[in-house]
Amino acid sequence: MKNQRELIVLTLVNLGILVFLLLRQIGPVEASSPATVIRARGLEIVDVQGKVRASIQIVPAGPARLADGSVAKDGKIYPETVLFRLIRPDGRPSVKISTSEQGSGLTLGGGIDPTYIVLSADDGAPSLSLTDKDGRQQLVKP
């Protein structure tokens, strides 16, 4: 009989602890504090279909690469570059901002190819290049 009373008391104590723990869990849910710094080698933002719509990446030094991944034939070696792209729904980058040891640039693409504006400051030679939909180009240099 004594064992049965001890088991009932122990069960009631356990039930009380369980109720206390459950009641402590109920309450407002709070998000953890935001990280002050996010470190990564690159960043991609995708739309609901999973297509990349914005990216920040570090392009390693080396020859220029074409869209198909092949090496450009100009033989020029480019320095390491940080590149930020905003990409249209059709996959074409409309805004590019880049910086390297040689300088920096901003490219704004129009809705009709090959319309675009390129503002650059490379090796101490700033320039502005305007290209219209017919491919006519105007270059402005100081």
N, C-alpha and C positions, 0 to 999 in steps of 0.2 A: 504494500500500500504506500509505503514511504517513497519507493522508486517512482510510483505513478505520480505522486504529487510533485516530486522533483522534475519529472519530465514535463508536466503541465506548466510549471513555473518557468522552466527553461524554454519551452515553446512560446509562452507568452512574452518573455524577454526578447527572444528572436523576432517575434512578430512586431513588437514595439520598435526594435532597431530597424526592421525593414520598412515600417510605416514612416519612421523618421527620415530615413535615407530617401525614400520616394518623394516625400513632401519637400525635401531640400532640393531635389532635382526639378520640381515644377516651379516655374517662374519665367521671367523674361529671358529669352535667348539673346546673348550678346555676341557680336562678332569680335574676333580677336583684333587687336590694334593693327593697323596697316604697317607693312614693312617700310622702313625709312629709305632703304636702298634695294633695288632689284638688280642683280648682276647676271648677265647672260652674254653669250657670244653673238646673239642675234635675236630679233623679235619679228614675229609675223602676226598680223591680225587678219582673220579670215571672216568671210560672210557666212550666211546660213547654209550655203551650198558647199562650203569648205574651200572656196577659192581665196587665194591670198589677195587682199585688197590694200595692205600697207605692210612695209617691211623696213627694218633697219638691219644692215649687215656690214661686216668688214670684208672687203674684197682684197685678197692677198696680192702682193706685188707680183708682177709678171706681164706677159704679153696680153693684149686685148683679146677678148673672147667674143665670138659671134653668137647669135641667138641659138644656133644649133650646137654650141659647145666647142666648135673648132677654133683654132688660133688664127687671128687676123694676120694677113700677109704683110702688113706695113713694117713688121719687125721691131716696132717701138715697145719698150718695156715701161710699164706704168708703175708708180709707187703704190704702196698699200693705201687703200681709200675707204673711208666710211661713207656709206651710201644709204640715203633715206628715200623710199619710193612710195607714192600714192598711186594706186592702180585702178583703172576703170573696170567696169563689169566685164568688158570684152577681153581683159587680160593685158591691155596695153598700159604701160606706165605713163601717167599724165603729168606728174610732178616728180622731179628728181632733185635732190639736194645732195651734193657731195663735197668732201673735203679731203685733202691729202697734204703732203709736205710741199707740193708744188703750188697749191692754191685751192680755190673752191669754185663751185659753180651751181647754178640754178637753171633747170630746164622746165619749161611749161609747155605741154603739148596741147594742141587744139583738137577739136572733135573730128576734123577732116585731115587726113594725112596728105602731105607731110607738114602741115601747119604747126610751127613751134617757135618758141623764143628761147634763146640760150644767153644767159648772163654769166660771164666767167671772169675770174681774176687769177690767171695762172702765170707764174714766173714773172710777176711784176708787170704784166701786160693785160689790163682789163679790156673786155670787149662785150658788145651786145650784138647778137645775130638774130635777125628776124627772117623767117621763111614763111611764105604764103602757100595756099593750097595748090598753086601751079608750080611750086618748087623754086620760085624766084626768091633770091636771098639778098638781104641788105645787111652789111656789116658796119658797125659803128665802133671806132677806136679813137682814143684821145690823141 
